[in-house]
Amino acid sequence: MIRWRYGTVRARRGGWRGCTELEVEVEAREGESSFTCKGLAYDELVGSPEVGDRVLLNCNAIAKGLGTGGYALVIAVPDRLPPDGETEGHIVKARYTPMQAMRLAVDEDDSPHRAAVEACDGLDGMPVVVADLHSALAPILAGIEATVPEAKVAYVMTDGGSLPAWFSRQLDSLADRLCTVVTAGQCFGGDLEATNIHNALIAARVVGGADIAVVAQGPGNLGTGTVWGFSGTAAGEAVNAGAVLGGRPVASLRISEGDARERHRGISHHSMTAYGKVALAGADIPVPDELPAGLESKIKAQLARLPDRHRQVEVDCSGLVEAMEALPVRLSTMGRGLDRDRVYFVAEAAAGRHAALLATPAEP
């Protein structure tokens, strides 16, 4: 199940918050040759490896040629173990794996935030923007900032993709634009930890002071090409969670003009399934007022198939492209940027704009 390998750190390539990127020489095993590749260490879990360190690696992603997760992941630096960390919390994430992490969650007994979380009886209409992919976070933020720049935005990361929030370079670059990052379920490494999406949303509101929450999985969407076999079904579950807590769910559409796969052209089957079948509560569905001419009729036909419990809202998209271009991150989804899949990013930014217009400031 794991391609275990030893390697030697040949160079430190830099890194970002929570991560150190390395160049590692992977030792040969019988029938193989040695090779050099990118490695990644999560500093809080294994320490920060130095040049010359021998490291134990998980090379599954390298062997499979994965894109987003294409690193040899450092499991340990056997000859230079980090000091024991302070274990403040009792909540185990990545449970019963060799890398399980003990975290202090907002909703456990020892948390200074437990009383506030437990006392909260709802989100007071806070917009909850739901997205299928992690790449949606930046354009949603751009849409919010272009509309109500003073709005406080929290990111709730669900566990359908990367479990460590540290893996996301995007989060590192956008940190000063977010009032808090809450990691929910099995994922970890946010400013706040929560046992599930419900308490994550509550923590975003009462601990982070958010006016708007954006919910999306971390990097590394899982998809099998089947109707139900993709991690983005969690988007429909997030709509339900936002609604049951008294929030205002805003379901962003995954639309593509650049994806060669027919199931993702126009409105992706991920959005059609998550919002059409999984989401049992109603949501606002922002629709950009600019759609690609060649796909407009297809998109409108798809929109007509969504259940009546949702409210489709046309959104003025003027100025959104310029707002996205001003972000400190490179926009990319499945390797495509704004020039190759403009409608994807515009649709996500439109959801951000709509949420901003709905938002009211959280109580201090």
ABEGO torsion letter per residue (X at the ends): XBBBBBBBBABBAEEBBGBBBBBBBBBBBBGBBBBBBBBBBBAAAAEBBBBGBBBBBBAAAAAAGBBAABBBBBABBAABBBBBBBBABABBBGBGBAABBBBBBAABAABAAAAAAAABAEAGGBBBBBBABAAAAAAAAAAAAAABAABBBBBBBBAABBABAAABAAAAAAAAABABBBBBEABBGBABBBABAAAAAAAAAAAAGBABBBBBBBBGBBBAGBAABBAAAAAAAAAAAAAAAGBBBBBBBBBBAABABAAABEBBAAAAAAAAAABABBBBBBBBABBBAAAAAAAAAAAAABBAABBBBBBBABGAAAAAAABABBBBBGGBBAAABAAAAAAAAAAAAAAAAABBBBBX
